[in-house]
Amino acid sequence: MNTYTYKKAPLTESGNSQDWVFRIEDRCVIPFSEGNPDYQEYLAWLEEGNEPLPADDPS
Amino acid sequence: MTSKIVVNNIEADAGVSTVTFSSKVSATEFIGPVVGNVTGDATGLSGSPTLSGITSISTTNLTVNGNAYPATGPLSNRNLIINGAMQVAQRGTSFAVTTSETYTIDRFQTGHGGSFNLNSTITQSSTAPAGFTSSLKVDVTSTSTPTATQNGLVQHKVEAQNLQHLQYGTSGAQTCTLTFWVRSNKTGTYCLQILQQDASQYQLHEYSISSADTWEQKTITIVGNTATAINNDNGKGFDIRWHLACGSDDHVAASSTWTGSSEGFFATSNQVNLFDSTSNEWYLAGVQLEVGSVATPFEHRSYGDELARCQRYYLHIHKAGTTGYGDGASQTARSLTTITFPVQMRNDPTFSDANGSFSRYRVSSTIGESATGLTAHYLSYTTTDSGSNYWQLTGGYFSYNAEL
């Protein structure tokens, strides 16, 4: 069983959030797509009370 | 005694419908229709006999030149397994497997119940049965014993919308046939479980490896499920599991009908433990799943065809030594790059730059906006450096994962 941690995607220049999250350990961009097993795993991770790290400053 | 009667017509007497010859009839030529049922084997035919004028043959077991023909379904595109010949290995050819699900040769993945440690190396091996060039090899590197709910297996998942012609959930649900080549030094009983995801039901079949270090072809009949349909979507239809070890809590009876109410890993108590010796190895090759009750010859596809099918689920793009330049020069004038995938992927994929060398980018379909730049069709990204106008990948590759 892999144990991953996540980081939020940076905001856009307009200050909007983006619909993907970064998985830190294997440098994966995971889109918020229901059929994506990695996204489902991320949702389960959130359900356990975990929180992603804040996004990097995009600039 | 030899006798001879010369006539030009034999016909039944009045009131008699059938003329009976009590022994063999020999003729140099038979002219006229054969009406009614013809029974018995036509053996010993010689001299290149020709049947003409036949408009259909109805049979459940037609073999020509030693090759069985399908009892139903098409002659081509029969094999529902992708990469059953183990040709395509985009991720590499050797994988150290421990406790996590690991994709190995394309479309084939390990399975671990209870975080069971497979303690093995899985490779694309050139040891293969006649007519094949590759196999999937599990080579045990450290011993493990499954306890309780622990399982170790190799699995292959089939997309649901590719199984609609099986007509599951109707009275016409089709029987399928699974064939595969297997080889191991460890003889004994192994289990093959097939899960119908949308029904949370499975069938569990045993097969035996009888001779050590010898390729054996196994054939398993999978009757259709008349009760529950396979959803017509891009989710998981079948999950085919070759068990290699199973803890006692997951021992159940074999079943050639759909049973259970769980997606769990199950095997019978006869399942051997492949991982009880570092000398053990297990090979899988020539996997074919087809509609009908007849096992037909393996449907070999070209490498290009098979690769394209695999790329729907995983895509590997080499970008070694690449540096891309945009035309922006500031944070508000960034460049936008789009990579269009060669085939539409099953789902919006997980994207990775694998070795971490890809930098100065942000996934976005438009500069400065939040719309996703990662879809089943393409990846687009923008540069992120203030005062810089390039993204770069100095080595490695991009990977896109849309596996089931």
Contacts between the chains, C-beta under 8 A, distances in Angstrom:
chain1	res1	chain2	res2	distance
A	1	B	99	6.3
A	1	B	100	6.1
A	1	B	112	7.7
A	1	B	115	5.0
A	2	B	100	4.9
A	9	B	362	7.9
A	9	B	363	7.4
A	10	B	362	6.3
A	10	B	384	7.9
A	12	B	364	6.9
A	12	B	368	5.4
A	12	B	369	5.9
A	12	B	370	5.0
A	13	B	331	7.3
A	13	B	332	7.1
A	13	B	368	4.0
A	14	B	368	6.0
A	14	B	369	6.9
A	14	B	370	7.4
A	16	B	369	7.2
A	16	B	370	3.9
A	17	B	370	6.3
A	18	B	362	8.0
A	18	B	363	7.2
A	18	B	364	6.8
A	18	B	370	5.0
A	18	B	372	7.3
A	19	B	370	6.9
A	19	B	372	4.9
A	20	B	363	5.9
A	20	B	372	6.5
A	20	B	374	6.2
A	23	B	350	7.8
A	26	B	352	6.0
A	27	B	352	5.6
A	27	B	353	5.8
A	27	B	354	7.3
A	27	B	356	5.1
A	28	B	350	5.0
A	28	B	351	6.7
A	28	B	352	4.4
A	28	B	401	7.9
A	29	B	350	6.9
A	29	B	351	4.3
A	29	B	352	7.2
A	29	B	363	5.3
A	29	B	374	6.2
A	30	B	350	5.1
A	31	B	348	4.2
A	31	B	349	7.5
A	31	B	350	7.4
A	31	B	351	7.9
A	31	B	372	5.8
A	31	B	374	4.6
A	31	B	375	7.7
A	32	B	372	7.7
A	33	B	347	5.9
A	33	B	348	3.7
A	35	B	234	6.1
A	35	B	235	6.8
A	35	B	346	7.4
A	35	B	347	3.9
A	35	B	348	7.4
A	36	B	347	5.5
A	36	B	348	5.8
A	36	B	349	7.3
A	36	B	350	6.3
A	36	B	402	7.3
A	37	B	403	7.0
A	37	B	404	7.4
A	38	B	350	4.5
A	38	B	401	7.3
A	39	B	350	8.0
A	58	B	362	6.3
A	58	B	384	5.5
A	59	B	331	6.1
A	59	B	384	7.6
A	59	B	386	5.1
